[in-house]
């Protein structure tokens, strides 16, 4: 009797999967599949939906004037001090190469070249932001009433849902659409993709990692201890702890990418066949979101990076 080893099981499952795929595979197998072109197309689609680096920075500037400027004006109306924070962009170090369909999903379509770079960029962006924008020592003098100030700031910030200006607010529906509804799930559950992912855990085990396909999320998206005080920003070199953490996460993401490559290639092949129809189905929503980003970019181009409140008009003296 033939012993059914894991390797033989994978071969059997792949064969069955190809039979199940049936006509679709037969129709497309002769078509040339360009993996690199499909990757570029998916990255471009992602940026089209969730914004380019320039558009994300522009959106921050719009929100800076709306939230920081609006809060400052509101506090002044209530007779409370508010020191306006200087504009700082979370996305200062980002380029469009950091914003494609990359890290952050723990899905089969995740980038196989980013190697955790988005985690590093996020940590650098966070290091640029003030640790506590509501710290009373930033806004108040020794003789100011802390309780009155806190009550006023809570009231003024309520209109902005207590959000800071750098917190993202993409066009409506963008985050839902970038998940490729109706497409991502079909690709991830396709028999050829599932079969190609079977060797993943053994591949990772050969590299010293105990992780299965269904546990990639917690395994990859952990606290990597990229400490803000060691971030390589504003010309400052990375601290030793940052260097070690970045090297560890990069190596782990590289191992994941190499072991995921068979499933990734199968998934991208399916994506290349189906993306035209998906984009056509969502054309109206895609165009609306794109127009919204372009509008925000144009509006921000007319704004300075500093907020200056108009002088307080003197009140007329009371009559005799």
VOPAGU-2260 file (C-alpha; in pm, 1 decimal, decimal comma):
REM VOPAGU-2260
SITE   aa  ch    i         X         Y         Z
SITE  UNK   A    0       0,0       0,0       0,0
SITE  UNK   A    1     131,6     347,0     -91,2
SITE  UNK   A    2     197,7     559,8     216,4
SITE  UNK   A    3      31,2     903,1     189,3
SITE  UNK   A    4     299,6    1151,1     290,7
SITE  UNK   A    5     243,5    1526,3     313,0
SITE  UNK   A    6     428,6    1577,3     -13,9
SITE  UNK   A    7     210,6    1324,9    -193,7
SITE  UNK   A    8     -97,5    1482,6     -35,1
SITE  UNK   A    9      -2,2    1821,1    -175,6
SITE  UNK   A   10      41,2    1670,7    -522,1
SITE  UNK   A   11    -299,2    1503,2    -501,0
SITE  UNK   A   12    -473,7    1816,6    -378,5
SITE  UNK   A   13    -312,1    2030,2    -648,2
SITE  UNK   A   14    -426,0    1784,6    -914,7
SITE  UNK   A   15    -779,2    1785,3    -780,3
SITE  UNK   A   16    -776,8    2163,2    -756,8
SITE  UNK   A   17    -679,2    2196,9   -1120,1
SITE  UNK   A   18    -959,8    1965,0   -1219,5
SITE  UNK   A   19   -1206,5    2168,9   -1014,8
SITE  UNK   A   20   -1082,8    2488,9   -1170,6
SITE  UNK   A   21   -1177,5    2324,7   -1498,2
SITE  UNK   A   22   -1284,6    2539,5   -1785,3
SITE  UNK   A   23   -1152,2    2865,9   -1644,9
SITE  UNK   A   24    -800,3    2730,9   -1627,0
SITE  UNK   A   25    -825,3    2578,0   -1972,4
SITE  UNK   A   26    -935,7    2908,7   -2122,6
SITE  UNK   A   27    -659,8    3112,7   -1961,8
SITE  UNK   A   28    -365,9    2873,1   -1947,4
SITE  UNK   A   29    -241,8    2980,4   -2289,0
SITE  UNK   A   30    -259,0    3348,0   -2200,3
SITE  UNK   A   31      68,0    3509,1   -2096,5
SITE  UNK   A   32      71,1    3596,3   -1727,6
SITE  UNK   A   33     289,5    3890,0   -1628,9
SITE  UNK   A   34     329,7    3880,9   -1251,2
SITE  UNK   A   35     520,8    4208,8   -1230,1
SITE  UNK   A   36     259,6    4390,3   -1439,0
SITE  UNK   A   37     -20,6    4253,4   -1221,6
SITE  UNK   A   38     162,1    4367,6    -908,1
SITE  UNK   A   39     200,3    4718,8   -1051,3
SITE  UNK   A   40    -165,8    4725,5   -1145,0
SITE  UNK   A   41    -279,3    4617,0    -797,2
SITE  UNK   A   42     -51,2    4872,4    -631,0
SITE  UNK   A   43    -179,9    5148,5    -857,4
SITE  UNK   A   44    -539,6    5049,8    -785,7
SITE  UNK   A   45    -470,8    5059,5    -411,6
SITE  UNK   A   46    -321,4    5408,3    -432,1
SITE  UNK   A   47    -608,6    5518,5    -652,4
SITE  UNK   A   48    -849,7    5418,2    -374,4
SITE  UNK   A   49    -662,5    5506,0     -54,1
SITE  UNK   A   50    -456,8    5798,7    -181,6
SITE  UNK   A   51    -103,6    5875,0    -295,5
SITE  UNK   A   52     163,0    6003,9     -58,1
SITE  UNK   A   53     101,5    6359,9    -181,9
SITE  UNK   A   54    -275,1    6322,5    -138,9
SITE  UNK   A   55    -239,1    6183,2     212,3
SITE  UNK   A   56     -18,5    6475,3     312,3
SITE  UNK   A   57    -263,5    6717,1     152,6
SITE  UNK   A   58    -548,8    6562,3     346,1
SITE  UNK   A   59    -353,7    6607,2     670,0
SITE  UNK   A   60    -306,2    6976,0     589,6
SITE  UNK   A   61    -678,0    7021,8     523,7
SITE  UNK   A   62    -757,3    6857,2     855,4
SITE  UNK   A   63    -487,1    7060,5    1028,4
SITE  UNK   A   64    -665,4    7382,1     935,4
SITE  UNK   A   65   -1006,3    7235,2    1010,3
SITE  UNK   A   66    -930,1    7062,9    1342,9
SITE  UNK   A   67    -632,2    7247,4    1488,5
SITE  UNK   A   68    -743,0    7584,0    1356,5
SITE  UNK   A   69   -1105,8    7526,0    1453,6
SITE  UNK   A   70   -1011,9    7414,9    1803,9
SITE  UNK   A   71    -785,2    7715,8    1853,2
SITE  UNK   A   72   -1060,2    7955,2    1742,1
SITE  UNK   A   73   -1316,2    7781,9    1963,0
SITE  UNK   A   74   -1089,2    7797,9    2268,5
SITE  UNK   A   75   -1025,3    8166,0    2211,2
SITE  UNK   A   76   -1400,0    8229,9    2199,9
SITE  UNK   A   77   -1419,8    8068,7    2543,3
SITE  UNK   A   78   -1135,9    8278,2    2676,4
SITE  UNK   A   79    -904,0    7978,6    2712,2
SITE  UNK   A   80    -541,6    7950,3    2593,1
SITE  UNK   A   81    -454,2    7721,1    2305,0
SITE  UNK   A   82    -105,8    7707,1    2158,6
SITE  UNK   A   83    -132,8    7598,9    1797,5
SITE  UNK   A   84      81,6    7295,3    1726,5
SITE  UNK   A   85     310,0    7323,5    1421,7
SITE  UNK   A   86     204,1    7116,1    1124,1
SITE  UNK   A   87     371,3    6775,5    1118,9
SITE  UNK   A   88     292,6    6510,0     859,4
SITE  UNK   A   89     274,2    6145,5     958,3
SITE  UNK   A   90     345,8    6067,9     590,8
SITE  UNK   A   91     655,4    6287,4     556,3
SITE  UNK   A   92     884,7    5991,9     485,8
SITE  UNK   A   93     637,2    5801,3     267,3
SITE  UNK   A   94     655,8    5759,4    -106,9
SITE  UNK   A   95     402,7    5591,1    -332,2
SITE  UNK   A   96     624,0    5280,6    -321,7
SITE  UNK   A   97     522,2    5242,6      44,3
SITE  UNK   A   98     149,3    5263,9     -25,9
SITE  UNK   A   99      72,5    4978,4    -261,6
SITE  UNK   A  100    -104,6    4657,3    -174,2
SITE  UNK   A  101     164,6    4563,8      72,2
SITE  UNK   A  102     190,4    4487,3     440,9
SITE  UNK   A  103    -103,9    4492,7     674,3
SITE  UNK   A  104    -351,9    4240,9     541,9
SITE  UNK   A  105    -202,9    3899,2     625,5
SITE  UNK   A  106    -366,3    3782,1     305,5
SITE  UNK   A  107    -236,7    3583,8      15,2
SITE  UNK   A  108    -209,3    3895,0    -204,5
SITE  UNK   A  109      22,3    4085,6      32,3
SITE  UNK   A  110     338,4    4219,1    -127,9
SITE  UNK   A  111     628,9    3977,8    -147,8
SITE  UNK   A  112     884,4    4259,0    -183,2
SITE  UNK   A  113     793,2    4511,8      88,4
SITE  UNK   A  114     923,0    4287,5     369,4
SITE  UNK   A  115     748,9    4482,8     644,5
SITE  UNK   A  116     852,7    4825,1     518,4
SITE  UNK   A  117     511,1    4972,9     598,2
SITE  UNK   A  118     560,0    4888,6     965,9
SITE  UNK   A  119     884,1    5083,4     965,2
SITE  UNK   A  120     729,6    5382,9     788,1
SITE  UNK   A  121     435,2    5383,2    1030,5
SITE  UNK   A  122     668,8    5380,2    1329,0
SITE  UNK   A  123     869,9    5667,1    1180,2
SITE  UNK   A  124     550,7    5863,2    1119,0
SITE  UNK   A  125     431,6    5808,6    1475,3
SITE  UNK   A  126     769,4    5923,8    1607,8
SITE  UNK   A  127     717,6    6260,5    1438,3
SITE  UNK   A  128     386,7    6328,6    1609,9
SITE  UNK   A  129     360,0    6486,8    1956,2
SITE  UNK   A  130     321,1    6224,2    2225,7
SITE  UNK   A  131      38,0    6412,4    2397,2
SITE  UNK   A  132    -113,2    6697,5    2193,8
SITE  UNK   A  133    -343,1    6783,2    2486,2
SITE  UNK   A  134     -66,3    6807,7    2746,7
SITE  UNK   A  135    -160,5    7097,3    2971,6
SITE  UNK   A  136     202,2    7207,3    3007,4
SITE  UNK   A  137     202,3    7281,4    2632,9
SITE  UNK   A  138    -101,4    7507,2    2648,6
SITE  UNK   A  139    -127,2    7646,7    3001,5
SITE  UNK   A  140      65,5    7886,7    3215,6
SITE  UNK   A  141     111,1    7852,1    3592,7
SITE  UNK   A  142    -186,8    8075,2    3670,3
SITE  UNK   A  143    -438,8    7918,4    3431,6
SITE  UNK   A  144    -738,3    7718,4    3554,8
SITE  UNK   A  145    -677,3    7356,8    3449,2
SITE  UNK   A  146   -1034,5    7237,6    3513,7
SITE  UNK   A  147   -1187,9    7520,0    3309,3
SITE  UNK   A  148    -939,9    7458,1    3030,1
SITE  UNK   A  149   -1011,8    7082,6    3015,8
SITE  UNK   A  150   -1387,6    7143,5    3007,2
SITE  UNK   A  151   -1350,9    7396,8    2726,7
SITE  UNK   A  152   -1114,0    7180,6    2521,6
SITE  UNK   A  153   -1345,3    6880,9    2550,7
SITE  UNK   A  154   -1634,7    7093,8    2428,9
SITE  UNK   A  155   -1435,9    7243,5    2141,0
SITE  UNK   A  156   -1297,1    6909,8    2027,8
SITE  UNK   A  157   -1630,5    6731,9    2044,7
SITE  UNK   A  158   -1731,3    6878,8    1708,8
SITE  UNK   A  159   -1433,5    6692,3    1558,2
SITE  UNK   A  160   -1517,3    6370,8    1744,8
SITE  UNK   A  161   -1204,3    6429,0    1956,6
SITE  UNK   A  162    -988,3    6330,6    1661,2
SITE  UNK   A  163    -644,8    6472,1    1580,9
SITE  UNK   A  164    -578,2    6619,9    1238,5
SITE  UNK   A  165    -343,8    6340,6    1133,5
SITE  UNK   A  166    -599,1    6063,6    1190,2
SITE  UNK   A  167    -703,0    5931,8     846,5
SITE  UNK   A  168   -1042,2    6003,9     695,3
SITE  UNK   A  169   -1036,7    5880,3     335,0
SITE  UNK   A  170   -1329,7    5932,2      98,7
SITE  UNK   A  171   -1641,8    5742,7     196,1
SITE  UNK   A  172   -1621,0    5375,3     109,3
SITE  UNK   A  173   -1247,9    5374,2      30,8
SITE  UNK   A  174   -1148,0    5129,6     303,6
SITE  UNK   A  175   -1426,8    4892,3     205,8
SITE  UNK   A  176   -1341,2    4909,4    -161,8
SITE  UNK   A  177    -967,9    4850,2    -116,1
SITE  UNK   A  178   -1057,5    4512,6      34,9
SITE  UNK   A  179   -1167,9    4414,3    -318,6
SITE  UNK   A  180   -1516,9    4306,2    -211,3
SITE  UNK   A  181   -1647,7    4010,5    -404,8
SITE  UNK   A  182   -1302,4    3937,2    -545,1
SITE  UNK   A  183   -1050,5    3893,4    -265,9
SITE  UNK   A  184   -1252,2    3622,2     -94,6
SITE  UNK   A  185   -1308,0    3429,9    -417,8
SITE  UNK   A  186    -937,3    3437,1    -492,9
SITE  UNK   A  187    -825,8    3342,5    -141,2
SITE  UNK   A  188   -1062,8    3045,2    -130,1
SITE  UNK   A  189    -992,0    2922,6    -482,9
SITE  UNK   A  190    -878,6    2556,3    -489,4
SITE  UNK   A  191    -555,5    2632,9    -674,6
SITE  UNK   A  192    -460,6    2898,0    -418,6
SITE  UNK   A  193    -549,2    2678,1    -121,9
SITE  UNK   A  194    -348,8    2391,9    -267,5
SITE  UNK   A  195     -48,1    2613,7    -334,7
SITE  UNK   A  196     -58,3    2732,6      26,2
SITE  UNK   A  197     -41,6    2386,8     181,5
SITE  UNK   A  198     340,3    2370,8     203,6
SITE  UNK   A  199     354,7    2708,5     381,6
SITE  UNK   A  200     385,4    2585,3     739,9
SITE  UNK   A  201     653,0    2326,4     659,2
SITE  UNK   A  202     843,3    2586,5     456,0
SITE  UNK   A  203     835,0    2825,0     751,0
SITE  UNK   A  204     936,5    2544,7     987,5
SITE  UNK   A  205    1249,5    2490,5     778,6
SITE  UNK   A  206    1333,3    2853,6     854,0
SITE  UNK   A  207    1274,0    2809,0    1225,8
SITE  UNK   A  208     918,3    2947,4    1249,7
SITE  UNK   A  209     625,5    2760,9    1404,1
SITE  UNK   A  210     329,3    2914,3    1224,4
SITE  UNK   A  211      41,2    2792,9    1011,0
SITE  UNK   A  212    -137,7    2976,7     733,0
SITE  UNK   A  213    -428,2    3066,7     961,2
SITE  UNK   A  214    -198,1    3225,6    1221,5
SITE  UNK   A  215      -0,6    3458,8     997,3
SITE  UNK   A  216    -185,2    3766,3    1126,2
SITE  UNK   A  217     -68,1    3751,4    1489,0
SITE  UNK   A  218     267,9    3612,0    1382,9
SITE  UNK   A  219     355,2    3901,0    1151,1
SITE  UNK   A  220     169,4    4192,2    1306,2
SITE  UNK   A  221     322,9    4194,9    1650,0
SITE  UNK   A  222     477,8    4470,6    1858,1
SITE  UNK   A  223     815,9    4505,3    1690,8
SITE  UNK   A  224     948,7    4747,3    1953,2
SITE  UNK   A  225    1036,7    5020,9    1706,9
SITE  UNK   A  226    1074,5    5288,3    1975,9
SITE  UNK   A  227    1007,5    5649,2    1880,9
SITE  UNK   A  228    1319,2    5776,6    2058,0
SITE  UNK   A  229    1531,4    5558,4    1827,0
SITE  UNK   A  230    1352,6    5639,5    1501,7
SITE  UNK   A  231    1575,5    5754,0    1211,7
SITE  UNK   A  232    1404,4    6088,2    1145,2
SITE  UNK   A  233    1520,3    6444,5    1079,3
SITE  UNK   A  234    1873,0    6332,8     999,6
SITE  UNK   A  235    1908,0    6129,6    1318,0
SITE  UNK   A  236    2050,0    5778,3    1273,5
SITE  UNK   A  237    1848,2    5480,7    1392,5
SITE  UNK   A  238    1918,1    5367,7    1746,9
SITE  UNK   A  239    2061,4    5020,7    1812,2
SITE  UNK   A  240    1728,3    4878,5    1928,8
SITE  UNK   A  241    1556,7    5009,1    1615,5
SITE  UNK   A  242    1823,2    4855,3    1392,9
SITE  UNK   A  243    1780,6    4515,1    1557,2
SITE  UNK   A  244    1399,3    4527,3    1547,2
SITE  UNK   A  245    1391,5    4634,0    1181,6
SITE  UNK   A  246    1635,8    4359,4    1084,2
SITE  UNK   A  247    1425,0    4099,2    1265,4
SITE  UNK   A  248    1095,3    4202,5    1111,5
SITE  UNK   A  249    1247,6    4234,2     764,3
SITE  UNK   A  250    1391,1    3883,3     785,7
SITE  UNK   A  251    1062,2    3738,6     907,5
SITE  UNK   A  252     858,9    3908,8     635,6
SITE  UNK   A  253    1109,6    3786,8     379,3
SITE  UNK   A  254    1068,7    3428,3     502,9
SITE  UNK   A  255     690,7    3467,2     487,3
SITE  UNK   A  256     709,3    3601,9     133,0
SITE  UNK   A  257     931,7    3318,9      12,4
SITE  UNK   A  258     709,5    3050,7     166,2
SITE  UNK   A  259     393,2    3222,1      40,6
SITE  UNK   A  260     523,3    3265,9    -313,0
SITE  UNK   A  261     348,0    2963,6    -470,0
SITE  UNK   A  262       9,3    3069,2    -331,6
SITE  UNK   A  263      81,0    3435,4    -410,3
SITE  UNK   A  264     160,2    3357,0    -773,5
SITE  UNK   A  265    -155,1    3146,3    -811,2
SITE  UNK   A  266    -363,0    3423,8    -653,8
SITE  UNK   A  267    -212,4    3697,3    -868,4
SITE  UNK   A  268    -277,9    3490,5   -1179,5
SITE  UNK   A  269    -645,7    3469,0   -1085,7
SITE  UNK   A  270    -647,7    3840,8   -1008,1
SITE  UNK   A  271    -508,2    3922,5   -1350,7
SITE  UNK   A  272    -800,1    3738,7   -1511,1
SITE  UNK   A  273   -1072,1    3897,1   -1301,3
SITE  UNK   A  274    -961,4    4251,6   -1228,0
SITE  UNK   A  275   -1106,0    4405,6   -1545,6
SITE  UNK   A  276   -1454,9    4284,7   -1461,5
SITE  UNK   A  277   -1421,7    4393,0   -1096,9
SITE  UNK   A  278   -1311,1    4743,9   -1193,0
SITE  UNK   A  279   -1594,1    4773,9   -1443,7
SITE  UNK   A  280   -1843,8    4669,2   -1176,0
SITE  UNK   A  281   -1711,2    4932,1    -932,9
SITE  UNK   A  282   -1635,6    5204,9   -1186,7
SITE  UNK   A  283   -1871,4    5465,4   -1040,5
SITE  UNK   A  284   -1737,2    5423,0    -687,6
SITE  UNK   A  285   -1375,8    5422,4    -806,8
SITE  UNK   A  286   -1427,5    5743,7   -1002,8
SITE  UNK   A  287   -1604,9    5914,0    -711,9
SITE  UNK   A  288   -1326,8    5828,6    -466,6
SITE  UNK   A  289   -1056,8    5936,2    -711,7
SITE  UNK   A  290   -1229,5    6269,3    -773,8
SITE  UNK   A  291   -1252,1    6326,0    -398,3
SITE  UNK   A  292    -878,5    6271,3    -351,9
SITE  UNK   A  293    -796,4    6505,3    -639,2
SITE  UNK   A  294   -1025,6    6772,0    -494,3
SITE  UNK   A  295    -851,8    6748,0    -156,6
SITE  UNK   A  296    -510,8    6777,5    -320,1
SITE  UNK   A  297    -616,0    7091,9    -508,7
SITE  UNK   A  298    -770,6    7252,4    -198,9
SITE  UNK   A  299    -464,8    7184,3      15,3
SITE  UNK   A  300    -237,1    7342,9    -245,6
SITE  UNK   A  301    -396,6    7678,8    -158,4
SITE  UNK   A  302    -330,0    7647,6     215,8
SITE  UNK   A  303     -21,8    7749,8     414,7
SITE  UNK   A  304     138,1    7512,4     663,2
SITE  UNK   A  305      88,2    7766,2     942,5
SITE  UNK   A  306    -234,9    7875,4    1105,8
SITE  UNK   A  307    -284,9    8240,1    1189,5
SITE  UNK   A  308    -603,6    8337,3    1365,4
SITE  UNK   A  309    -748,8    8680,1    1283,2
SITE  UNK   A  310    -698,2    8945,5    1549,7
SITE  UNK   A  311    -969,9    8978,7    1808,5
SITE  UNK   A  312   -1194,1    9271,1    1724,9
SITE  UNK   A  313   -1214,6    9518,9    2015,8
SITE  UNK   A  314   -1551,0    9526,2    2184,1
SITE  UNK   A  315   -1727,8    9861,3    2201,4
SITE  UNK   A  316   -1716,6   10033,3    2536,3
SITE  UNK   A  317   -2040,6   10020,0    2731,1
SITE  UNK   A  318   -2250,0   10332,0    2706,8
SITE  UNK   A  319   -2291,5   10577,3    2992,6
